[in-house]
């Protein structure tokens, strides 16, 4: 069992430390309205989400991957004091295996399955580094993951609020206050790492190719974040990187002042962006065996099987009926249903537990906002906006390709 007495004792002190650091950061940027108005407010939601996440898994689910991750991280924390060399070799060598002295403890808690895959091992390594400062406390690890993830989310919020100053309130809701994003991105999990990494990947890409400031710094950070993503959920690079490339092409196409040149050169830039995206994806697939089409198809089929099992057992899974053909045509045929599940699910009739109920309420609100936005807009202008506004182009394409993760 978790040592909850120790966790609950340390909780107020850790929260105070995070607020101390956050207040210092805000005060250092006090001349920036966004920091004054949103930095502490966003952290409030993140900390509440982190504590709620930990409590739900401890008392409601009474287990789950996040607890299992803790039972793989705790033995490594002990190893730091008994064999520091083995500890640092494990956490800083991206290809090292789970330390042999810790295997018996992992087996005792029934979490051996987590120490075999690259994605889980990378999560364990990152958590083990963070755990150095968390005194081997589950609640503190959740808080630390939430705080680190928040720093990366804040970067994207700042970037978009700078591009569209009049929409800072809307971006505040979108980046800092969506309950499901707060919940799933505020605990000891792969999701917390991936949310932060995706946000920072896009931010670094934007700084390198559009803002073009401190290029060397952001190139190195971009490569590092891409490496972390590749170790945990490499297929995400296949969806995010092409969107970033096309976003960049749309940006430079919109910079052409002459309408005649824009008419002539604009489509060429978009074509180059599409071709570059295809080339990058194909190149990664050919050079890394685990990212080729066959491997990704096998992983997608595995996700589909797992979610179908969850659905049959009354859990928070989903299933798209019928046989799935992984050809382009087969995927396109499933696109409408998959996108509906991605953007508007879970639907009321799919709710099976308390957590899904909260997600369902959020989905209803999002559906209302989505419909209201489109009914207040002129649909025939949509294509023009997509070819002129690089951020909207990125978001629209990302939403479309993101549904592929739901085709299972």
N, C-alpha and C positions, 0 to 999 in steps of 0.2 A: 504493500500500500504506500501511497505517497505520504510524505511527512508534512501533512497539512499545517500542523501547529507551527513548524519552522517557517513554512511558506507565508502563512498569515501574519506571523510576527515580522517578517522582513518586508512584506508588501508595502506598508506605509512609507518605509524608508526609501525603497526603490522608486516609488511614485514621486516622492519629494525630490530625489536626485534628478529624475527626468524633467520635472518641472523647473528645477533650478537651472539645468542646462538650456531648456527651452526659453526661459525668461531672459537668460543672458543673450541668447541668439536674437530674440525679438528686440531687446534693448539695443543691441549692436546695430540693428537695422531699423531703428525707430523712425527714421526719415522716410521709410517705405510704408505706404498705406496698407499694402497687402499683409505685411508682417504684423502691423498693429491690429488689423481687423480680424485676421484669420489664423495666425500661427498657433496661438494658445487654444483657440476654439477648436481647430482641427485636432490638436493633440488631446483635448478633452474627450472627443468622440473615440479616438484611437485607444486611449487607455481604458475607457469604459468597455469598448469592444473586446479588448484583450482579456480583461477580468471576466467578462461574460463568457468568452470563448473557453477559458480555462474551467470556469465553474460548470458550464454545460457538459464538457467532456468528462469531468471528474464525477459529477453528481447525477447527470441525466443519462449520458451514454455509458458512463462507468467504464470507459476504455476508448479504443479507437487508435488510429495511426499516431495522433499527437502524443498520447500517453506511451505508446510503443516506442516512439522516437526518444522519449525521455529515458526509457529503460535501456536504450542502447547508448545514450550519451552519458548517463550516470557512471557506468563502469570506466569509461574513458577519462572522466574527471578524476577518478581515484588513481588511474594510471599516471596522471601528471605528477603525483607525489611519490609514487613508487618507482617509476621508470620514465623520467622526463624526456629522455632521448626517443623512446618508442612513441611517446605522446606526440611530440613535435613532428616526428617523421610521418605519423598517420595524418595529422591535420593539415600539413603543408605539402605533402606529396599527393597530387590529385589522383594518382593511380595506385596508391597503397591500399592494401586490404585492411579489414577490421582487425585490430590488434588481437593476437591469439590469447593473451592473458585475460581479455575481456569476454571471450566467447562463452565461457561457462556461465557468467552472470547473465548474458543475453539469453542463453538457453534456459536459465532458471525462470526468466520472465516470459518465455515463449515468443521471443521477438527475433529469432534467428533469421526469419525470412527477410527482415529489413537490411541485413548486413551483406546481402549478396549482389544487389543491383547498384549500378553506377549512380542512379538518381538518388536512391536512399542513402548511399554512402556519402555522397557530396553533401546532402542535408545534414547528416550526422557530423561530418567534419566541420561545417560552418557552425552548427549548434555547439560543438565541443569548444570551438574558439570563443564563442559568446559566453559559454558556461563558465569560463575562467573568471568572469566578473559577476557571475550570478550565484555563486556559492552552491552550485548543484541543486538549485531550486526550480521546480517546474513552473510555478507562477512567475518567477523572475525571468525565466527564459522566454515565456510568452510575452511579457512586457518588453523585454529587450528586442525581440523580433518585431513587435509592433512599432517600437520607436524607430528602429533602423528602416523598416519599410516606409514609415511616415516621412522620413527625410527624403527618400527618393520620390515618393508621390508629391511631396511639396515642390520639388524641382519642376515637375511637369505642370502643376497648378500655376506656379509662378510664370513659366514660359508662356502658357496659353493666355493667362491674364494680362501679360505684357503685350501680346499680339493683339488681343481684343480687350482693351481696358474697360469698355462699357459692359462686358459680360462677366466681370469678376464674381458677382453674386452667384450666377448660374454655375460657373466653374467651381465655386466654393461648395455648392451642393454636390456637383458631379464627382469631384475628386476627394472631398473630405467628409461627406456626410451620408453617402449611400450605405444603408445598414449592412447589406450582404457583403459589400466590398470591405467594409470595416471589420466585420466578423471573420471572414475567411482570410483576411490579410493581417490578422492581429494575433497570431498564435505560433506555436512551434510546429511549423508545417512547411511543405514544399510551396504551398500557395503564397505564403507571406514572402518567401524569397523570390518567387516568380513575379508577383505583382510589382515588387520593388525593382527587379531587374528589367522587366519590360518597360516600365516607366523611364528608367535611367538610360536604357538602350536608345529609346526614341529621342530622349533629351540630348544625349551625347551625339547621336547622328545629326540632329538638327544643328547643334553647335558647330560641328565639323563642316557640314556641307551647305548650310544656309547662313548662319550667323558668321562663320569663319573667323572665330576668335579663339585664341589658345588652342590651336589645332592639334599640336602634338599631345598636349595633356588629354584632350578629349578623344583622340584616336586611341591612345593607350587605354583609357577607361572604357571606350567602346569595345575594344578587343577583349579586355578582361571580363566585362559583363557578358559579352557574347560567349566566351568560354564557359562561364558559370551556367548560362542558359543551356549550352550544348551538353553539359554534363547531367543536367536535371531533366529538362524537357526540350531536347534539341529540335523537335518538330516545330516549336514556336518560331524558330528562326525562319522557317519556310513561309510563315504567314506574316511576320512583322517586317522582315528585311525587304521583300518586294514592295510592301506598302510604303516604306520609307523612301525607296528609290523613286517610285511613281510620285510621291509627295514632292520630292525635290524637283522632278521634271515639271510638274504642274507649277511650282513656285517660279522657276526660271522662265517658263512659257508665259506666265502672267506678267513678268517684268518687261516684256517686249511692249514698247509704247505704241508702235505703229500697228494699226489694226490690220493693214495689209501684210506686214511681216508676221504678225501673230497668226494670221490665217494660213500663211505658207509654212512657217517654221513650227508653230504650235503642235500640229499633229505629228510632225517628225520627232519632236522632243518626247511626246507621249509614246510614240512607237519605240523610240530608243529606250525609254524607261521600261516599257513592257518587255522588250527583248533582253535588256540587262537583268531584269528580275528573273526571267526564265533561265538565262544563262547562269546566274548565281545559284539558283535553286538546283539546277541540273548539275552544276559543277560540284556543289557540296554533296549531292547524292552520289555522284560518281567517285568522289575522293574518299568519302566516309561510308563504309559499308552499312552501318546501322542507320544511315539516313537515306538510303536509296528507296525507290518506290516500293519495292517488295517488302522491305523491313517496316516502312511506315504503314503499309497496308496491313501487315500482320499485327502491328501495335494497335491500329484502329479497330481491327476485328477483336483484339483482346479487350479494349475499352468497351466495345459494343456488347460482348459477352458478359462482362462484369456488370455493366449497368442493367442489362436485361435480367440478370440474376437478382440484383438489388430490387428491381421493379417487382419481380415475382414474389420476393420475400416481404414486400410491403415497406421497403426502405425508400430512400430519396433517390431512386434511379429513374431512368427514362428509357424508352425503347421506341424506335421508329419501325413500324410494321413492314413486313415483306423482306424479300431477299435484296441484298445490297450489291450492286455491281460497281466496282471501284474504278470503272472507266470514267472519262470525262462526262459522257452522256448519262451514265448511271448516277453519278454524283449530282449532276444538274437536275435530274428528275426528282431527287430527294431534297433539293435545295429549299423549296418553299416551306415544307414541313419543318426541316431542320432549322431554318432561320427563325421560324415562328417560335420553336422551342427555345432557341438561343436567346432571342430578344424579349420574349413575352412569357416564358415559363418560369416557375411551374404554374399551370392553370388550376383553378379552384378544385376541379375534380381529381387532380393528381396529388392533392395535399394528404399526407398520411401521418404527420407528426407535427409537433409544436414548431420546430425549426423551419419546416417546409411551409407552415402557415405564415410565418413572418416573411418568408421569401415570396409567398403568393400574394400577400398584401402589397409588398414592394412592386411586384410585377404588374399588378392592377394599376397602381399609381403611374408606373412607367408607361404602360399602354395608353393611359389617358393623356399623358404629356405628349407621347409620340403622335397620337391621332390629332390632338389639338394643334400641334406644330404643323402637321401636314395640311390640315384643313385651313389653317391661317396663311398658308404659303401658296404660291402659284406653282403647281407641279410642272408646268411646261418650262419653267425657268431652272429646273433642277439640273439639267445637263450643263447649262451654262455656268452654274455655280460650281459644279464639280470640276470643270476645266479652268476655273479662274481662282478658286480658293483652295490652296494646297492642304490646309488643315482639314477642311470638309472632305476633300478627296481622300485623304489618308483615313479618316474615320469611316467613311462610307465603304471603302475597299476593305478595311480591316474588319468591319462588321460582316461583310459578305464572305470573306475567306475564313473568318473565325467560326462560321457555322460548321466547317468541315470537322471540327473536334466534336460536334454534336451528332454527326452521322454515325451513330452506333447504337 
